[in-house]
């Protein structure tokens, strides 16, 4: 037996390999094995399964920290007035049944989940969530996770290293962000795809397509067996495709959430960013380019242009602020290479960290005192450590904070893609004398009938 102490586990998944985000690891290769399972009236769980562990059911649900009415262990075998064959009800306790709170069982005896959903509810409908009113079964905030998958791709900004959980109740896909070690949850749930359906399972394709399958009937089982709901798409496979972010028509900015961090990477090396395809289906969305960590590097609004396969790269300098021709420039440069250059102007948003900006701002001769002093400096360099060609200056349409005290973004209209640097003025190349030639010149003239000769020599 591998593990014990589970209540209605319905989802099992190995984590995707952090190095490539596409293959799955196993326990033998050091991977984590995640499960999702139902609570009872609260406390649906996400667990990391490890051989020999007991996950506490039926002695407690979720974390061992619930109020008195949230969950109670009832030993029906000791009841003298009724038994489990007459109907299961955790509110009306049979006469003589032994009742114990979670705190009655020793801490450390069982393995805790990495997440307990809605543990703050008191079991009487007093919860930290808004619930549908009506029959008693709807007053308890279980979401009834039906499956689980690990998102190891980088296509959707902020989703890298997340757990995706579809639910039978409330027809929702929940996303939980994992910590850096992938053994804990660092944020509360983010919900997507809400509809009047019961999601039974999900599958991910290429990082930007998610399939869900819905139940064919709306009735439920167990303590909530009295509940039924009308389904909008019963017995259906639904396909959700991530195309990009909506264009905000009021200011032509992206609707990328400001909670998405700016990508980071190894210093003093070329870091390969995302490869995306921009075609007719997404040429009027803000298509994100991400780094290896799944965070944001740049966005492109192609304005109807088909750019084909687009690759990206960025370089992070470590050490003294870089300088060219006496002009200082930012410690980050970004290279974007489309399969097809646009035939009409496109919009671009380029992201960098506050740390990088502050280093440039601190240099007394950088010409930078605020984000409004930043200019985009474009040339035909490849992705590299220093500027190697003279740049042309692009004035941003917007230069602003992206995440408070963390990062910035500049937006501009451009007619082609290449490499982008950042500074206060153009980067010019110094004039290097390659060769010089000269010859002796003799000048003759007549002064007062006397011929004079002067020799001019050019000396290098």
C-alpha positions in Angstrom: 0.0 0.0 0.0 1.5 3.3 -1.0 -0.5 5.9 1.1 -3.6 5.9 3.3 -6.0 8.3 4.9 -7.6 9.8 1.8 -11.2 10.9 1.2 -12.4 10.6 -2.4 -9.1 11.4 -4.2 -9.9 12.1 -7.9 -6.8 13.7 -9.3 -3.2 12.3 -9.5 -0.3 13.8 -11.5 3.5 13.8 -11.5 5.1 17.2 -11.9 6.4 18.3 -15.3 10.2 18.4 -15.7 11.4 21.9 -14.7 14.1 21.8 -17.3 11.9 21.5 -20.3 8.3 21.9 -19.1 6.9 19.1 -21.3 7.9 15.7 -19.9 6.8 14.3 -16.6 9.2 13.3 -13.8 8.7 10.3 -11.6 9.4 9.7 -7.9 12.6 7.8 -9.0 13.8 11.0 -10.8 13.1 13.2 -7.8 9.7 14.5 -9.0 6.6 15.3 -6.9 3.4 13.3 -7.0 0.4 15.6 -6.5 -3.2 14.6 -5.6 -6.5 16.4 -5.3 -9.3 15.1 -3.1 -12.6 16.1 -1.6 -13.0 17.4 1.8 -16.3 16.8 3.6 -18.1 20.1 4.0 -15.0 22.2 3.8 -11.3 21.4 3.4 -10.8 20.0 -0.1 -7.1 19.2 -0.3 -4.0 19.2 -2.4 -1.4 16.7 -1.2 2.1 15.7 -2.2 2.1 11.9 -1.9 5.0 10.1 -0.3 5.2 6.4 0.3 4.0 5.3 3.7 2.3 8.6 4.6 -1.2 8.7 6.2 -3.2 11.7 5.1 -5.5 11.8 8.2 -9.0 10.8 6.9 -11.3 10.1 8.7 -9.6 11.7 11.8 -9.3 15.2 10.4 -9.9 17.0 7.1 -7.5 19.6 5.7 -5.2 21.2 8.3 -5.5 20.3 12.0 -6.7 23.8 12.8 -10.4 24.0 12.3 -13.1 25.5 14.5 -15.2 23.1 16.5 -18.0 22.7 13.9 -15.9 22.6 10.8 -15.2 18.9 11.0 -15.7 16.3 13.7 -14.7 12.7 13.7 -17.8 10.6 14.5 -17.4 6.9 15.3 -20.7 5.6 14.1 -19.9 2.1 15.3 -20.5 3.3 18.9 -23.9 4.7 18.1 -27.0 3.3 19.9 -29.5 5.4 18.0 -29.2 4.8 14.3 -26.2 3.8 12.2 -24.7 4.6 8.8 -27.3 2.5 7.0 -30.0 4.9 8.0 -28.4 7.9 6.4 -25.3 9.9 6.8 -25.6 13.3 8.5 -22.7 15.0 10.2 -25.0 17.7 11.8 -27.4 15.3 13.5 -25.1 13.0 15.5 -26.5 9.5 16.4 -27.2 8.8 20.1 -24.1 7.3 21.8 -21.8 7.9 18.9 -18.2 8.9 19.9 -17.4 12.5 18.7 -13.9 13.9 18.6 -12.5 17.1 17.4 -9.4 17.2 15.2 -7.4 18.6 18.1 -7.9 15.3 19.9 -5.5 13.6 17.5 -1.8 14.2 18.0 -0.1 16.7 15.6 2.5 15.0 13.5 0.7 11.7 13.4 -0.6 12.4 9.9 0.8 14.2 6.8 -0.7 17.7 6.2 -1.8 18.8 2.8 0.0 21.6 1.0 -3.4 23.3 0.6 -6.7 23.1 2.5 -9.5 24.9 0.6 -11.6 27.2 2.8 -10.3 26.1 6.2 -11.7 29.2 7.9 -15.4 28.2 7.6 -17.1 27.2 10.8 -19.4 24.5 9.3 -22.6 26.6 9.7 -22.3 28.6 6.5 -20.2 31.4 8.1 -17.3 31.4 5.6 -14.8 33.7 4.0 -16.4 33.2 0.5 -19.7 34.2 -1.0 -21.9 31.1 -1.3 -25.1 30.3 -3.2 -28.0 30.4 -0.9 -30.7 27.7 -0.9 -30.6 24.1 0.2 -28.3 23.1 3.1 -25.8 21.4 0.8 -25.0 24.6 -1.0 -24.0 26.4 2.2 -20.7 24.6 2.5 -17.8 25.8 0.3 -16.4 22.5 -1.1 -15.4 22.9 -4.7 -15.2 19.1 -5.3 -11.9 18.9 -7.2 -12.3 16.3 -9.9 -8.8 16.1 -11.4 -5.4 17.8 -11.3 -2.6 18.7 -13.7 0.8 20.4 -13.4 1.6 23.4 -15.7 5.3 23.4 -16.5 5.1 25.4 -19.7 6.0 29.1 -20.1 3.4 30.2 -22.7 1.0 31.9 -20.3 2.8 34.6 -18.1 2.7 33.7 -14.4 1.3 30.2 -14.9 4.7 28.4 -15.0 4.9 25.9 -12.1 1.2 26.0 -11.2 -1.3 23.3 -10.4 -4.6 23.3 -12.4 -7.7 21.9 -10.8 -11.1 21.6 -12.4 -14.1 21.3 -10.1 -17.4 19.5 -10.1 -19.1 22.3 -8.1 -19.1 25.8 -9.4 -17.8 24.7 -12.8 -14.4 26.4 -12.5 -10.7 25.8 -13.3 -8.6 26.9 -10.3 -4.9 27.7 -10.6 -2.6 27.5 -7.6 1.0 28.8 -8.0 3.7 26.6 -6.5 6.7 27.9 -4.6 10.2 27.7 -6.0 10.8 24.3 -4.5 7.4 23.1 -5.9 6.4 21.7 -2.6 4.0 24.4 -1.4 1.4 26.9 -2.6 2.4 30.6 -2.6 -0.9 32.3 -3.6 -4.6 31.8 -3.2 -6.6 30.4 -6.0 -7.1 32.2 -9.3 -10.3 31.0 -11.1 -11.0 30.7 -14.8 -13.6 29.4 -17.2 -16.6 29.6 -14.8 -19.7 28.2 -16.3 -22.8 26.1 -15.3 -21.1 22.8 -15.8 -19.3 20.1 -13.9 -15.7 19.8 -15.1 -14.6 16.2 -14.8 -11.1 16.3 -16.3 -8.6 18.4 -18.2 -5.7 18.1 -20.6 -3.0 20.6 -21.7 -1.6 20.8 -25.2 1.5 22.9 -26.1 1.1 25.2 -23.2 -1.6 27.4 -24.7 -4.5 25.0 -25.2 -6.6 23.5 -22.4 -9.3 20.9 -22.9 -11.9 20.2 -20.3 -14.6 17.5 -20.3 -18.0 18.0 -18.6 -20.3 15.6 -16.8 -23.4 14.6 -18.7 -25.7 15.1 -15.7 -25.9 17.7 -13.0 -26.8 15.5 -10.0 -24.2 14.9 -7.3 -23.5 12.2 -4.7 -22.5 11.9 -1.1 -23.6 14.6 1.5 -24.6 16.9 -1.3 -26.7 14.3 -3.1 -29.7 16.5 -2.9 -28.3 19.1 -5.2 -28.9 19.2 -8.9 -28.0 21.9 -11.4 -28.8 22.6 -15.0 -25.7 22.2 -17.2 -24.9 24.5 -20.1 -22.7 22.0 -22.0 -23.4 18.5 -20.6 -21.1 15.7 -21.8 -18.9 18.0 -23.9 -15.2 18.4 -24.5 -14.4 22.2 -24.4 -11.3 23.7 -25.9 -9.8 26.9 -24.5 -7.0 28.6 -26.4 -4.7 31.3 -25.0 -4.2 33.9 -27.8 -2.9 36.8 -25.8 -4.3 39.8 -23.9 -7.0 42.1 -24.9 -6.1 45.6 -26.3 -7.4 48.3 -24.1 -9.1 50.5 -26.6 -9.0 53.5 -24.4 -5.3 53.8 -24.4 -4.0 50.9 -26.6 -2.3 49.2 -23.7 -2.3 45.5 -22.8 -4.5 44.1 -20.2 -1.7 41.9 -18.8 -2.2 41.7 -15.1 0.2 43.9 -13.1 0.8 41.0 -10.8 2.9 39.2 -13.4 6.6 39.6 -12.6 9.2 40.6 -15.1 11.4 37.7 -16.3 14.8 37.1 -14.7 17.7 35.1 -15.9 21.4 34.3 -15.6 23.6 37.4 -15.8 26.3 38.0 -18.5 24.8 35.5 -20.8 22.3 35.4 -23.7 19.1 34.0 -22.3 16.6 32.5 -24.8 13.1 33.7 -24.4 9.8 32.3 -25.7 9.1 31.4 -29.3 5.5 32.3 -30.3 3.5 32.3 -33.6 1.6 35.4 -34.6 -0.9 34.8 -37.3 -4.3 36.0 -38.3 -5.9 34.4 -35.1 -3.9 36.5 -32.6 -2.5 39.5 -34.6 -4.9 41.8 -32.9 -4.1 40.7 -29.3 -1.1 41.6 -27.2 1.0 38.4 -27.6 3.4 37.9 -24.7 7.0 36.8 -24.9 8.2 35.2 -21.7 11.5 34.1 -20.2 12.5 30.6 -18.9 10.7 31.4 -15.7 7.4 32.0 -17.4 7.4 35.7 -16.5 7.0 38.6 -18.9 9.8 39.9 -21.2 7.9 41.8 -23.9 4.5 42.0 -25.7 3.7 42.5 -29.4 0.4 43.9 -30.8 0.9 43.1 -34.5 -1.9 45.4 -35.6 -3.1 42.8 -38.1 0.4 41.9 -39.4 1.3 38.2 -39.8 4.7 37.9 -38.2 5.0 34.1 -38.3 7.3 32.4 -35.8 8.8 35.0 -33.5 11.9 34.2 -31.4 13.3 36.3 -28.5 16.5 36.7 -26.4 17.6 39.0 -23.7 20.9 39.8 -22.0 21.4 41.0 -18.4 24.7 42.8 -17.6 26.3 42.4 -14.2 28.9 44.9 -13.1 29.4 48.6 -13.9 26.8 50.3 -16.0 27.6 49.9 -19.7 28.7 52.9 -21.7 29.1 53.6 -25.3 30.5 56.9 -26.7 30.1 58.5 -23.2 26.4 57.5 -23.1 25.3 55.1 -20.3 22.7 52.4 -21.1 20.5 49.9 -19.1 21.8 46.5 -17.9 19.2 44.7 -20.1 18.8 44.5 -23.8 16.1 42.6 -25.7 16.3 41.0 -29.2 13.1 40.0 -31.1 13.3 38.3 -34.4 10.1 37.6 -36.5 9.9 35.3 -39.4 8.3 38.2 -41.4 8.9 41.8 -40.7 5.7 43.9 -40.5 4.5 45.9 -43.5 2.9 48.5 -41.3 3.6 49.8 -37.8 3.1 47.6 -34.8 3.0 48.2 -31.1 5.5 46.8 -28.6 5.8 46.7 -24.8 9.3 46.0 -23.3 9.8 45.2 -19.7 12.7 45.5 -17.3 13.3 45.4 -13.5 13.4 48.3 -11.1 16.8 47.1 -10.0 18.1 47.6 -13.5 16.5 51.0 -13.8 17.8 52.1 -10.4 21.4 51.2 -11.4 21.1 53.5 -14.4 19.3 56.2 -12.5 22.1 56.2 -9.9 24.8 56.9 -12.4 25.4 60.7 -12.3 26.0 61.1 -16.0 23.3 58.7 -17.3 20.8 61.5 -18.0 18.2 59.5 -16.2 16.3 60.9 -13.3 12.9 59.3 -13.8 11.2 56.7 -15.9 10.1 59.4 -18.3 13.7 60.0 -19.3 14.0 56.5 -20.7 14.3 56.1 -24.5 14.3 53.0 -26.6 17.5 52.6 -28.6 17.1 50.3 -31.6 19.7 48.8 -34.0 20.4 45.7 -35.9 22.7 44.0 -33.4 22.1 40.3 -32.5 21.6 39.3 -28.9 24.8 40.2 -27.2 26.6 41.8 -24.3 27.4 45.3 -25.7 26.1 47.5 -28.4 28.0 47.1 -31.7 26.2 49.4 -34.0 24.8 52.9 -33.9 21.2 53.1 -32.6 18.2 55.0 -33.7 16.1 56.7 -30.9 12.4 55.8 -30.3 10.4 57.9 -28.0 8.0 55.7 -25.9 4.3 56.3 -26.0 4.2 55.1 -22.4 6.9 54.7 -19.8 5.5 53.6 -16.5 5.6 51.3 -13.5 4.4 47.8 -14.2 4.4 46.2 -10.8 4.8 48.5 -7.7 8.4 48.8 -6.6 9.4 45.9 -8.8 9.4 46.7 -12.6 8.8 49.0 -15.5 7.4 48.9 -19.0 7.9 51.1 -22.0 5.6 51.0 -25.0 6.2 52.3 -28.5 5.2 52.1 -32.2 7.8 50.5 -34.4 8.1 49.5 -38.1 10.5 46.6 -37.7 12.1 44.3 -35.1 15.7 43.8 -34.0 17.5 44.6 -30.8 16.4 47.2 -28.2 18.6 49.0 -25.7 17.5 51.6 -23.2 19.1 54.9 -22.2 18.6 58.7 -22.4 20.1 59.3 -25.8 21.4 57.5 -28.9 24.4 55.3 -28.7 27.0 56.4 -31.2 30.2 54.5 -32.2 33.6 56.2 -31.7 35.5 57.1 -34.9 38.4 54.7 -35.3 41.0 55.8 -37.8 41.7 52.8 -40.0 44.2 54.3 -42.6 45.5 57.6 -43.7 47.6 58.6 -46.8 49.5 61.8 -47.7 52.1 63.1 -50.1 54.6 65.9 -50.3 53.3 69.1 -51.9 55.6 71.7 -53.3 54.2 75.2 -53.9 56.1 77.7 -56.1 55.4 81.4 -56.4 57.2 84.6 -57.5 57.7 87.4 -55.1 59.5 90.6 -56.4 60.9 88.7 -59.3 62.4 86.1 -57.0 61.1 82.6 -57.1 60.3 81.0 -53.7 59.6 77.5 -52.8 57.6 76.2 -49.7 57.2 72.6 -48.8 54.3 71.4 -46.8 54.5 68.0 -45.1 51.6 66.2 -43.5 52.7 64.3 -40.5 50.5 61.7 -38.8 
